[in-house]
Amino acid sequence: MLEVVQAYDREHIADLPTDDAAALERKLTIARERFEDRSGWLKPHQRMAVLHRLADLVVQQRKTFAMRIAREGGKPYTDALVETDRAIDGIRNAADLLRTRGGTEIPMGQTPASEGRRAWTILEPIGVIAAISAFNHPLNLIVHQVAPAIATGCPIIVKPAAATPLCCLEFVKLVHEAGMPEGWVQSLIPESRDLSSALASDPRVAFLSFIGSSAVGWRLRANLAPGTRCALEHGGMAPVIIDRTADIDAIIEPLAKGGYYHAGQVCVSVQRIYVHESLKDVFVERFAERVGRLHVGDPRLAETEVGPLIEPAEATRVASWIEEAASGGARLIGGGRLSDTTLAPAILVDPSRKSKVSHEEVFGPVTCIFTFADLDSAIREANSLPVAFQSSIFTRDLAVALDAAERLDASAVMVNDHSAFRTDWMPFAGRKTSGYGVGGIPYTAREMTAEKMIVFKQ
């Protein structure tokens, strides 16, 4: 059995039955059978209807899902409502893809050998999808994996994070209630980690969608069966540059949100802030004042802005990293253990480059502030990180904004906004060790299709 507890106070929520190797084999067999039986494929308009009904069902359970997210995942209820709304929009976005996605015509007749021919491509479902998800967005991440699979016509087996399975299980129930035939969307609650690896490496799997740590993601990719494609979404360190022309009044609120949303447990959370030396003192003072007013506590309460870490061991780890940086010379503002699972938001000013917080993803309520004298050095520092996901720059100089946007090694650069900004229809991808492939609902759908060319000779 898998015990599910509340992230905040570790109170028991449920005991769930787990799947063994035989159950995994049954699910893979069913998924492959569904894909091979073309007579059972839903037509595009049918898949569109399922997705719209599914969105309506989630709307009906909006507050229930939000409270479920708050309880099992520890995300503050107000933010959990936003996650639920994003999930609803994402489902509808996936349905809309069926109106627009398709192949392209390939021009013929450009050479004598190609005369008398017409050619075009079509997009076909790639096959069985294995999806392994993360705890920090327990509903929306599942939507990002399941909704594109439904839209493209791929059977999918989805494994939620062990800490947050309830949103996934309820969502899969709603998928079937919305009219999706049995066997097309299945959940997996494995009795051991070995079964997650077995799912990913099974030769019947055509595509792996993985959201989680880089160590696990790259290991799974190395063990994929020949021909299996994948998309990996790992972590980042989200460097933010504050140029000397930046408007301090416009910076504080977005950085406080971007750094401490969900207690920093987001792959694009603000972790490293590079501030121009002329603004350092005023920025640190203003930022510390705002961060100090963040309300930490029970995520089920509307006033809570920062909830718990996902488990006590994570709170212990983050606290130890903060202590290491402070002992190494960093100026610590805030911080401290409030309970087994909660930490007061911390700011580390000028931590040593040898500290873990300086070269690893913290995934906790911590931001680090560094100083620079010239923009080139800040960009070099940001680009030297082993991870590269999203970054940002605050400036009132258009030339500086364009220059930094082009030179920063990141898949996305936000200008005058925090690094964690995201919409669910834009591309979302990691570079370096941060990932492989492209996320975002339209882009995931593209990853789940195979392009086939058809050539007619007259």
C-alpha positions as semicolon CSV with decimal commas, in nm:
position;residue;x (nm);y (nm);z (nm)
1;M;0,000;0,000;0,000
2;L;0,104;0,359;-0,060
3;E;0,027;0,599;0,223
4;V;-0,065;0,951;0,117
5;V;-0,025;1,224;0,378
6;Q;-0,077;1,597;0,398
7;A;0,245;1,774;0,306
8;Y;0,203;2,035;0,579
9;D;0,140;1,832;0,894
10;R;0,192;1,472;0,768
11;E;-0,166;1,384;0,862
12;H;-0,289;1,063;0,702
13;I;-0,512;1,106;0,396
14;A;-0,537;0,765;0,232
15;D;-0,382;0,425;0,173
16;L;-0,373;0,330;-0,194
17;P;-0,326;-0,013;-0,349
18;T;-0,013;-0,038;-0,559
19;D;0,062;-0,206;-0,891
20;D;0,304;-0,496;-0,918
21;A;0,493;-0,623;-1,223
22;A;0,194;-0,828;-1,339
23;A;-0,031;-0,522;-1,325
24;L;0,219;-0,320;-1,527
25;E;0,231;-0,595;-1,787
26;R;-0,148;-0,597;-1,813
27;K;-0,160;-0,222;-1,859
28;L;0,110;-0,222;-2,125
29;T;-0,065;-0,504;-2,308
30;I;-0,398;-0,320;-2,302
31;A;-0,239;0,005;-2,418
32;R;-0,064;-0,166;-2,708
33;E;-0,381;-0,350;-2,807
34;R;-0,576;-0,023;-2,813
35;F;-0,317;0,134;-3,040
36;E;-0,298;-0,161;-3,280
37;D;-0,677;-0,187;-3,320
38;R;-0,741;0,104;-3,556
39;S;-1,111;0,026;-3,565
40;G;-1,129;0,142;-3,204
41;W;-0,956;0,475;-3,257
42;L;-1,171;0,774;-3,174
43;K;-1,221;1,021;-3,456
44;P;-1,081;1,373;-3,408
45;H;-1,425;1,520;-3,335
46;Q;-1,483;1,249;-3,074
47;R;-1,152;1,322;-2,902
48;M;-1,235;1,692;-2,910
49;A;-1,570;1,624;-2,746
50;V;-1,406;1,412;-2,475
51;L;-1,161;1,691;-2,395
52;H;-1,431;1,956;-2,373
53;R;-1,644;1,734;-2,147
54;L;-1,335;1,665;-1,937
55;A;-1,270;2,037;-1,895
56;D;-1,630;2,087;-1,786
57;L;-1,597;1,809;-1,527
58;V;-1,282;1,963;-1,382
59;V;-1,462;2,299;-1,364
60;Q;-1,730;2,132;-1,152
61;Q;-1,460;2,007;-0,912
62;R;-1,245;2,322;-0,924
63;K;-1,238;2,390;-0,551
64;T;-1,213;2,021;-0,466
65;F;-0,909;1,980;-0,688
66;A;-0,751;2,294;-0,541
67;M;-0,793;2,166;-0,187
68;R;-0,658;1,827;-0,293
69;I;-0,349;2,001;-0,437
70;A;-0,307;2,198;-0,113
71;R;-0,337;1,890;0,104
72;E;-0,122;1,635;-0,076
73;G;0,118;1,877;-0,246
74;G;0,139;2,163;0,003
75;K;0,070;2,438;-0,249
76;P;-0,118;2,732;-0,095
77;Y;-0,488;2,709;-0,175
78;T;-0,498;3,039;-0,362
79;D;-0,219;2,920;-0,592
80;A;-0,382;2,577;-0,618
81;L;-0,694;2,744;-0,760
82;V;-0,472;2,905;-1,024
83;E;-0,320;2,566;-1,105
84;T;-0,666;2,417;-1,147
85;D;-0,770;2,700;-1,379
86;R;-0,454;2,647;-1,583
87;A;-0,536;2,278;-1,609
88;I;-0,885;2,357;-1,737
89;D;-0,744;2,596;-1,996
90;G;-0,484;2,337;-2,093
91;I;-0,747;2,073;-2,161
92;R;-0,939;2,312;-2,384
93;N;-0,615;2,414;-2,553
94;A;-0,548;2,050;-2,636
95;A;-0,897;2,018;-2,782
96;D;-0,840;2,325;-2,998
97;L;-0,531;2,163;-3,150
98;L;-0,760;1,924;-3,332
99;R;-0,896;2,218;-3,532
100;T;-0,556;2,336;-3,650
101;R;-0,290;2,065;-3,641
102;G;-0,211;1,873;-3,956
103;G;0,049;1,795;-4,216
104;T;0,189;2,005;-4,499
105;E;0,213;1,986;-4,876
106;I;0,559;1,910;-5,015
107;P;0,612;2,097;-5,344
108;M;0,684;1,870;-5,639
109;G;0,784;1,952;-5,995
110;Q;1,094;2,146;-5,900
111;T;1,310;1,895;-6,085
112;P;1,236;1,676;-6,388
113;A;1,247;1,368;-6,165
114;S;0,971;1,503;-5,941
115;E;0,731;1,597;-6,219
116;G;0,389;1,437;-6,219
117;R;0,380;1,381;-5,846
118;R;0,189;1,526;-5,550
119;A;0,323;1,488;-5,197
120;W;0,205;1,579;-4,851
121;T;0,253;1,476;-4,492
122;I;0,007;1,361;-4,229
123;L;0,049;1,343;-3,853
124;E;-0,012;1,005;-3,693
125;P;-0,018;0,907;-3,324
126;I;0,327;0,781;-3,232
127;G;0,207;0,493;-3,014
128;V;0,196;0,408;-2,645
129;I;0,302;0,693;-2,416
130;A;0,471;0,643;-2,079
131;A;0,434;0,952;-1,859
132;I;0,616;0,999;-1,530
133;S;0,514;1,314;-1,347
134;A;0,629;1,535;-1,059
135;F;0,475;1,646;-0,730
136;N;0,489;2,023;-0,761
137;H;0,194;2,067;-0,999
138;P;0,002;1,743;-0,934
139;L;-0,292;1,831;-1,159
140;N;-0,153;2,060;-1,427
141;L;0,151;1,845;-1,507
142;I;-0,075;1,543;-1,551
143;V;-0,289;1,751;-1,787
144;H;0,023;1,847;-1,983
145;Q;0,090;1,478;-2,042
146;V;-0,257;1,327;-2,072
147;A;-0,445;1,595;-2,269
148;P;-0,200;1,596;-2,564
149;A;-0,210;1,216;-2,568
150;I;-0,589;1,223;-2,597
151;A;-0,571;1,493;-2,865
152;T;-0,320;1,298;-3,075
153;G;-0,487;0,960;-3,025
154;C;-0,214;0,791;-2,822
155;P;-0,278;0,545;-2,538
156;I;-0,101;0,664;-2,224
157;I;0,007;0,515;-1,892
158;V;0,073;0,790;-1,640
159;K;0,263;0,752;-1,314
160;P;0,215;1,040;-1,069
161;A;0,466;1,134;-0,803
162;A;0,441;0,906;-0,500
163;A;0,371;1,205;-0,274
164;T;0,083;1,339;-0,486
165;P;-0,112;1,060;-0,657
166;L;-0,466;1,166;-0,565
167;C;-0,508;1,439;-0,826
168;C;-0,393;1,201;-1,097
169;L;-0,625;0,920;-0,991
170;E;-0,926;1,150;-0,976
171;F;-0,835;1,306;-1,310
172;V;-0,814;0,965;-1,479
173;K;-1,160;0,883;-1,341
174;L;-1,293;1,202;-1,497
175;V;-1,128;1,113;-1,829
176;H;-1,338;0,798;-1,841
177;E;-1,648;0,982;-1,720
178;A;-1,595;1,224;-2,009
179;G;-1,628;0,935;-2,254
180;M;-1,276;0,808;-2,316
181;P;-1,290;0,431;-2,371
182;E;-1,120;0,209;-2,115
183;G;-0,754;0,133;-2,171
184;W;-0,659;0,457;-2,343
185;V;-0,568;0,646;-2,025
186;Q;-0,438;0,436;-1,737
187;S;-0,268;0,531;-1,411
188;L;0,017;0,343;-1,250
189;I;0,096;0,341;-0,877
190;P;0,406;0,120;-0,873
191;E;0,500;-0,082;-0,569
192;S;0,868;-0,003;-0,635
193;R;1,083;0,238;-0,833
194;D;1,198;-0,050;-1,050
195;L;0,854;-0,061;-1,209
196;S;0,881;0,302;-1,318
197;S;1,205;0,214;-1,494
198;A;1,043;-0,095;-1,643
199;L;0,758;0,115;-1,781
200;A;0,994;0,366;-1,940
201;S;1,224;0,106;-2,095
202;D;0,957;-0,129;-2,229
203;P;0,990;-0,167;-2,609
204;R;0,614;-0,122;-2,650
205;V;0,653;0,239;-2,534
206;A;0,697;0,478;-2,826
207;F;0,745;0,798;-2,627
208;L;0,849;0,880;-2,270
209;S;0,735;1,204;-2,109
210;F;0,934;1,255;-1,790
211;I;0,910;1,542;-1,541
212;G;1,145;1,520;-1,245
213;S;1,508;1,522;-1,139
214;S;1,789;1,528;-1,395
215;A;1,961;1,227;-1,237
216;V;1,655;1,010;-1,292
217;G;1,563;1,159;-1,629
218;W;1,898;1,104;-1,793
219;R;1,920;0,751;-1,651
220;L;1,579;0,665;-1,794
221;R;1,677;0,809;-2,133
222;A;1,994;0,597;-2,138
223;N;1,785;0,283;-2,089
224;L;1,512;0,350;-2,345
225;A;1,440;0,081;-2,600
226;P;1,574;0,150;-2,950
227;G;1,342;0,389;-3,132
228;T;1,167;0,522;-2,822
229;R;1,157;0,901;-2,824
230;C;1,143;1,115;-2,513
231;A;1,099;1,458;-2,361
232;L;1,266;1,529;-2,028
233;E;1,178;1,824;-1,805
234;H;1,426;1,872;-1,523
235;G;1,528;2,162;-1,301
236;G;1,699;2,496;-1,336
237;M;1,852;2,780;-1,137
238;A;1,667;3,065;-1,310
239;P;1,918;3,351;-1,314
240;V;1,771;3,701;-1,298
241;I;1,972;4,011;-1,393
242;I;1,883;4,354;-1,254
243;D;2,041;4,613;-1,482
244;R;2,147;4,953;-1,345
245;T;1,853;5,116;-1,529
246;A;1,592;4,887;-1,374
247;D;1,288;5,028;-1,196
248;I;1,322;4,902;-0,839
249;D;0,955;4,971;-0,768
250;A;0,855;4,730;-1,045
251;I;1,093;4,452;-0,941
252;I;1,022;4,364;-0,580
253;E;0,678;4,204;-0,609
254;P;0,746;3,981;-0,912
255;L;1,075;3,857;-0,766
256;A;0,915;3,782;-0,430
257;K;0,648;3,582;-0,611
258;G;0,889;3,417;-0,854
259;G;1,131;3,316;-0,581
260;Y;0,897;3,187;-0,311
261;Y;0,590;3,063;-0,499
262;H;0,521;2,706;-0,381
263;A;0,816;2,745;-0,140
264;G;1,053;2,762;-0,437
265;Q;0,965;2,411;-0,552
266;V;0,938;2,500;-0,920
267;C;1,196;2,428;-1,189
268;V;1,206;2,792;-1,301
269;S;1,182;2,955;-0,955
270;V;1,403;3,260;-0,910
271;Q;1,716;3,130;-0,736
272;R;2,002;3,357;-0,848
273;I;1,964;3,734;-0,864
274;Y;2,247;3,937;-1,017
275;V;2,202;4,302;-0,920
276;H;2,410;4,594;-1,047
277;E;2,639;4,729;-0,777
278;S;2,472;5,071;-0,787
279;L;2,136;4,919;-0,689
280;K;2,249;4,649;-0,449
281;D;2,187;4,819;-0,114
282;V;1,844;4,957;-0,195
283;F;1,737;4,635;-0,366
284;V;1,846;4,412;-0,078
285;E;1,667;4,635;0,173
286;R;1,343;4,653;-0,026
287;F;1,345;4,287;-0,124
288;A;1,416;4,168;0,231
289;E;1,131;4,379;0,366
290;R;0,883;4,224;0,120
291;V;1,007;3,869;0,164
292;G;0,988;3,911;0,540
293;R;0,614;3,978;0,510
294;L;0,538;3,656;0,322
295;H;0,291;3,450;0,523
296;V;0,417;3,097;0,585
297;G;0,183;2,828;0,709
298;D;-0,099;2,586;0,642
299;P;-0,158;2,572;0,264
300;R;-0,529;2,514;0,316
301;L;-0,570;2,869;0,446
302;A;-0,638;3,149;0,199
303;E;-0,388;3,387;0,361
304;T;-0,092;3,149;0,325
305;E;0,162;3,256;0,062
306;V;0,439;3,002;0,132
307;G;0,355;2,647;0,229
308;P;0,565;2,345;0,327
309;L;0,838;2,156;0,153
310;I;0,706;1,831;0,014
311;E;0,848;1,626;0,304
312;P;1,054;1,681;0,621
313;A;1,371;1,544;0,461
314;E;1,356;1,817;0,199
315;A;1,316;2,085;0,465
316;T;1,619;1,942;0,644
317;R;1,824;1,941;0,323
318;V;1,738;2,300;0,231
319;A;1,805;2,419;0,587
320;S;2,147;2,253;0,577
321;W;2,231;2,421;0,247
322;I;2,136;2,759;0,392
323;E;2,354;2,694;0,697
324;E;2,646;2,588;0,477
325;A;2,623;2,910;0,275
326;A;2,594;3,127;0,587
327;S;2,892;2,952;0,747
328;G;3,084;3,011;0,426
329;G;3,046;3,387;0,447
330;A;2,704;3,465;0,297
331;R;2,488;3,723;0,469
332;L;2,169;3,546;0,573
333;I;1,844;3,740;0,589
334;G;1,544;3,551;0,726
335;G;1,538;3,176;0,716
336;G;1,493;2,931;1,001
337;R;1,299;2,611;1,063
338;L;0,937;2,682;1,153
339;S;0,813;2,322;1,166
340;D;0,907;1,978;1,037
341;T;0,808;2,083;0,686
342;T;0,818;2,464;0,674
343;L;1,106;2,708;0,647
344;A;1,095;3,085;0,675
345;P;1,188;3,237;0,338
346;A;1,563;3,299;0,323
347;I;1,783;3,542;0,130
348;L;2,155;3,475;0,095
349;V;2,366;3,775;-0,008
350;D;2,697;3,700;-0,180
351;P;2,724;3,328;-0,102
352;S;3,049;3,157;-0,191
353;R;3,060;3,007;-0,538
354;K;3,154;2,681;-0,365
355;S;2,830;2,667;-0,166
356;K;2,568;2,420;-0,285
357;V;2,318;2,703;-0,328
358;S;2,553;2,857;-0,586
359;H;2,589;2,561;-0,818
360;E;2,291;2,330;-0,755
361;E;1,917;2,374;-0,777
362;V;1,788;2,449;-0,426
363;F;1,418;2,371;-0,483
364;G;1,327;2,554;-0,167
365;P;1,234;2,902;-0,033
366;V;1,577;3,055;-0,093
367;T;1,709;3,326;-0,324
368;C;2,075;3,420;-0,365
369;I;2,188;3,774;-0,446
370;F;2,513;3,844;-0,629
371;T;2,661;4,176;-0,740
372;F;2,803;4,274;-1,078
373;A;2,973;4,581;-1,220
374;D;2,922;4,519;-1,591
375;L;2,655;4,331;-1,779
376;D;2,902;4,104;-1,958
377;S;3,016;3,953;-1,630
378;A;2,658;3,888;-1,518
379;I;2,575;3,714;-1,844
380;R;2,894;3,507;-1,828
381;E;2,810;3,402;-1,473
382;A;2,454;3,307;-1,567
383;N;2,574;3,114;-1,870
384;S;2,833;2,922;-1,666
385;L;2,567;2,727;-1,478
386;P;2,528;2,355;-1,557
387;V;2,154;2,406;-1,605
388;A;1,968;2,632;-1,845
389;F;1,592;2,674;-1,845
390;Q;1,436;3,019;-1,816
391;S;1,602;3,344;-1,715
392;S;1,511;3,711;-1,699
393;I;1,645;4,065;-1,708
394;F;1,499;4,383;-1,562
395;T;1,600;4,697;-1,749
396;R;1,460;5,018;-1,897
397;D;1,718;5,013;-2,177
398;L;1,584;4,845;-2,491
399;A;1,931;4,780;-2,630
400;V;2,036;4,608;-2,307
401;A;1,719;4,399;-2,306
402;L;1,771;4,278;-2,663
403;D;2,141;4,213;-2,610
404;A;2,084;4,010;-2,294
405;A;1,791;3,821;-2,444
406;E;2,012;3,708;-2,732
407;R;2,319;3,622;-2,526
408;L;2,168;3,449;-2,224
409;D;2,190;3,071;-2,256
410;A;1,828;2,985;-2,184
411;S;1,531;2,843;-2,368
412;A;1,330;3,152;-2,267
413;V;1,424;3,499;-2,148
414;M;1,170;3,716;-1,969
415;V;1,220;4,092;-1,996
416;N;1,096;4,290;-1,695
417;D;0,931;3,986;-1,539
418;H;1,043;3,701;-1,315
419;S;1,189;3,384;-1,462
420;A;0,897;3,164;-1,355
421;F;0,644;3,323;-1,591
422;R;0,475;3,063;-1,807
423;T;0,166;3,009;-2,013
424;D;0,066;2,656;-2,098
425;W;0,065;2,707;-2,474
426;M;0,419;2,842;-2,504
427;P;0,727;2,620;-2,555
428;F;0,888;2,505;-2,232
429;A;1,224;2,335;-2,258
430;G;1,548;2,285;-2,073
431;R;1,899;2,310;-2,209
432;K;2,220;2,149;-2,082
433;T;2,122;1,917;-1,796
434;S;1,782;2,085;-1,758
435;G;1,608;1,867;-2,010
436;Y;1,554;1,733;-2,357
437;G;1,272;1,796;-2,602
438;V;1,001;2,058;-2,575
439;G;0,705;2,086;-2,339
440;G;0,397;2,304;-2,351
441;I;0,072;2,147;-2,466
442;P;0,099;2,215;-2,844
443;Y;0,465;2,112;-2,843
444;T;0,407;1,798;-2,639
445;A;0,133;1,704;-2,885
446;R;0,382;1,745;-3,166
447;E;0,630;1,520;-2,983
448;M;0,357;1,256;-2,957
449;T;0,303;1,237;-3,332
450;A;0,495;1,085;-3,620
451;E;0,501;1,263;-3,954
452;K;0,434;1,039;-4,253
453;M;0,484;1,146;-4,612
454;I;0,256;1,029;-4,892
455;V;0,363;1,065;-5,257
456;F;0,123;1,012;-5,549
457;K;0,256;0,955;-5,896
458;Q;0,017;1,033;-6,179
